[in-house]
Amino acid sequence: MVQTMSAGADAEALRAELKRDPLNTAEVLWALSREQPRLVVVESVSPLQGLVVLAPRRPQMPQTAFLWGREPSCCERLLGRLDPAAAYWLSAADPEAASAARLWASEVTWEGEETNYTVAQDGFRPHPHSEVRLLTEADSTALEESPRAHVARALSVRSPGQGSGNRLFGVVRDGAWCGDGFCMHVYGDIWVVADVAVAEGCRQQGLGKGLVTACTEYVFAQGGTPTYQADTRNEPSRRLCEALGYAPVGRRFRFELRAP
């Protein structure tokens, strides 16, 4: 029977089920810890078949939805709870849920599949990274060349011991940006090493592996568990993390779509 979950015991049961696999559910656990969901619907907790909807982060932005389900009819019922004609960023944990979302949507403007990786300290194979360092506000001019300059600037202005603990590592040569990557705390002991980018003229020099190595070592130093998400179709990104000892632990399907 479908039931709308509240902030009571049923909602806590959902969170408890998500916490059984934090490597693959940290993103939604983080979201639920920061804001009250607009809608939580569950058909079963184990196996998890349900839907969580969050309000838009800013006006005019799509709502965020997380979908679990392995039965097409269940997924169709859950998707039917979304607002008609509304735009969503939808994340599906199961291939069946992803297939149902494609068939259900009136329009899919973007979709992708990510493989989720993690590594333990005893399986980590670090790469030399003597040029990689923590970036600071003093690097703001060089960071203008970063493809995610706004994120880079926000992280670089935090000095050690300040803020959330999220850190930006990078390589700057003679004042020029060569690459960066950041590590961000997500939920519990789970961190993500994200958005690693290397300037075109600096590739094939091991900088990507060095950046991921520095971020991973920082996470271990905080007592955390590092994760890394790679676009399943991005073979270089997958090879990079696997060379350092990262192993796949799950996958996730992402969509930007519109409800019928």
C-alpha positions in Angstrom: 0.0 0.0 0.0 1.3 3.5 -0.9 1.7 5.8 2.1 3.0 9.4 2.3 5.7 9.5 4.9 5.9 12.2 7.5 8.6 13.3 10.0 7.6 10.4 12.3 8.6 6.8 12.6 8.0 5.9 8.9 10.4 8.7 7.7 12.9 7.5 10.2 12.6 3.9 8.8 13.4 5.3 5.4 16.5 7.1 6.7 17.5 3.9 8.5 17.3 2.0 5.2 19.3 4.6 3.4 22.0 4.5 6.1 22.5 0.8 5.4 24.4 1.8 2.2 25.9 5.2 2.8 28.4 4.9 0.0 25.5 5.1 -2.5 22.9 7.1 -0.5 25.0 9.8 1.1 23.8 12.4 -1.4 20.1 12.0 -0.4 21.0 11.6 3.3 22.8 14.9 3.1 19.8 16.6 1.4 17.4 15.2 4.0 19.6 16.4 6.8 19.5 20.0 5.5 15.9 20.5 4.5 12.4 19.2 4.9 11.3 17.3 1.8 8.3 18.5 -0.1 7.1 14.9 -0.6 8.2 11.4 0.6 6.3 8.4 -0.7 7.2 4.8 0.0 5.8 1.5 -1.2 8.3 -0.7 0.6 11.4 -0.1 2.7 13.2 -3.3 2.0 13.7 -3.5 -0.9 13.4 0.3 -1.1 10.8 1.5 -3.5 10.0 5.1 -3.0 10.2 8.8 -4.0 11.7 11.9 -2.3 11.1 15.3 -3.7 13.0 18.5 -2.6 12.0 22.1 -3.3 14.0 24.0 -5.9 17.3 25.5 -4.6 16.5 28.8 -6.2 13.4 30.3 -8.0 12.9 29.1 -11.6 15.2 26.0 -10.9 13.8 22.5 -11.3 12.8 20.5 -8.2 15.0 17.6 -7.2 13.7 14.1 -7.0 15.2 10.7 -5.9 13.5 7.6 -7.2 14.0 3.9 -6.1 12.1 1.0 -7.6 12.6 -2.3 -9.5 9.1 -2.8 -10.6 7.9 -0.8 -13.6 4.3 -0.5 -12.3 5.6 0.7 -8.9 7.9 3.3 -10.6 5.0 4.5 -12.7 2.8 5.0 -9.6 5.6 6.9 -7.8 6.3 9.2 -10.8 2.6 9.9 -11.0 2.9 11.8 -7.7 5.1 14.5 -9.3 3.6 17.8 -10.3 2.2 17.8 -13.9 4.4 19.7 -16.4 7.0 20.6 -13.8 10.7 20.4 -14.4 12.8 18.0 -12.3 16.4 16.9 -11.7 15.7 13.2 -11.1 18.2 10.7 -9.7 17.4 7.0 -10.0 19.2 4.3 -8.2 17.9 1.3 -10.2 18.0 0.6 -14.0 14.3 -0.2 -13.9 13.5 3.1 -12.3 15.7 4.9 -15.0 13.8 3.1 -17.8 10.5 4.0 -16.2 11.5 7.7 -16.0 12.5 7.8 -19.7 9.1 6.3 -20.8 7.1 8.5 -18.4 8.6 11.9 -19.0 7.1 14.2 -21.6 10.6 15.5 -22.3 14.2 14.5 -21.3 16.6 17.3 -21.9 19.6 15.6 -20.4 20.6 12.2 -19.0 23.7 10.6 -17.7 24.9 7.5 -15.8 27.6 7.7 -13.1 29.6 4.9 -11.5 30.3 5.4 -7.8 33.8 4.4 -6.6 35.5 4.2 -3.2 38.9 3.1 -1.9 40.2 1.9 1.5 43.5 3.0 2.9 45.1 -0.4 2.5 44.1 -0.5 -1.1 45.1 3.0 -2.1 47.9 3.4 -4.6 49.0 7.1 -4.4 50.5 8.9 -7.4 53.4 11.3 -7.0 52.1 14.8 -6.6 54.8 17.2 -5.6 53.2 20.1 -7.6 49.8 19.8 -6.0 49.0 22.1 -3.1 46.1 23.5 -1.2 44.8 26.6 -3.2 44.0 29.8 -1.3 42.7 33.3 -2.0 46.1 34.3 -3.3 45.4 32.0 -6.3 42.2 33.8 -7.3 43.6 35.2 -10.5 44.9 31.8 -11.7 41.5 30.2 -10.8 39.7 32.4 -13.3 40.9 29.8 -15.9 39.3 26.9 -14.0 36.1 25.6 -15.7 34.4 25.8 -12.3 35.9 29.2 -11.3 33.0 30.1 -9.0 33.3 26.9 -7.0 37.0 27.2 -7.0 37.0 30.7 -5.6 34.5 29.8 -2.9 36.6 26.9 -1.6 40.0 28.6 -2.0 39.1 31.5 0.4 38.8 29.2 3.3 41.9 28.8 5.4 42.7 25.5 7.1 40.5 25.0 10.1 37.8 27.3 8.8 34.4 26.4 7.3 33.2 23.0 6.5 36.5 21.3 5.9 36.0 21.1 2.2 39.2 21.8 0.4 40.4 22.7 -3.1 43.7 21.3 -4.3 45.4 22.4 -7.5 48.5 23.1 -9.6 49.6 26.6 -10.5 52.7 27.1 -12.6 54.1 30.6 -12.9 50.8 32.1 -12.0 48.9 30.0 -14.6 46.1 27.5 -13.7 47.0 24.0 -14.6 44.3 22.0 -12.9 42.3 21.5 -9.7 40.0 19.2 -7.8 38.1 19.5 -4.6 37.1 17.2 -1.8 33.7 17.8 -0.1 32.2 16.3 3.0 28.8 14.8 2.2 27.3 12.8 5.1 28.7 10.9 8.1 32.2 9.8 7.2 31.5 10.0 3.5 33.4 12.5 1.3 33.4 13.0 -2.4 36.4 13.8 -4.6 34.9 15.9 -7.3 35.2 18.0 -10.4 38.9 17.2 -11.2 39.9 19.2 -14.2 43.3 19.7 -16.0 44.2 22.4 -18.5 44.4 21.1 -22.0 48.1 22.0 -22.3 49.0 20.2 -19.1 47.4 16.8 -19.8 49.2 13.5 -20.1 51.5 14.6 -17.2 49.9 12.7 -14.3 48.3 15.8 -12.9 44.8 14.3 -12.7 46.1 11.3 -10.7 48.1 13.7 -8.5 45.0 15.8 -7.8 42.9 12.8 -6.9 45.8 11.5 -4.7 46.0 14.8 -2.8 42.3 14.9 -2.2 42.1 11.3 -1.1 45.0 11.7 1.3 43.2 14.7 2.8 40.0 12.8 3.3 41.9 9.9 5.0 43.6 12.5 7.3 40.1 13.6 8.4 39.1 10.0 9.2 36.7 9.9 6.2 35.8 7.5 3.5 36.5 9.0 0.0 34.2 8.4 -3.0 34.6 9.4 -6.6 31.9 9.6 -9.2 32.8 9.0 -12.9 30.5 9.4 -15.9 30.2 5.7 -17.0 31.0 6.8 -20.6 34.1 8.7 -19.5 36.8 6.0 -19.8 39.8 8.2 -18.9 38.1 9.3 -15.7 37.3 5.7 -14.8 40.8 4.5 -15.6 42.3 7.4 -13.5 40.6 6.5 -10.3 40.9 2.7 -10.8 44.7 3.2 -11.2 44.8 4.6 -7.7 42.9 1.7 -6.2 39.3 2.9 -6.4 36.8 0.2 -7.0 33.1 0.5 -8.2 30.4 0.2 -5.5 27.3 1.3 -7.4 25.8 3.5 -10.1 23.3 6.2 -10.5 21.2 7.5 -13.4 20.5 11.2 -13.6 18.0 13.1 -15.7 16.8 16.6 -16.3 13.2 16.0 -17.5 9.7 17.4 -17.5 6.6 15.7 -16.1 3.8 15.0 -18.5 
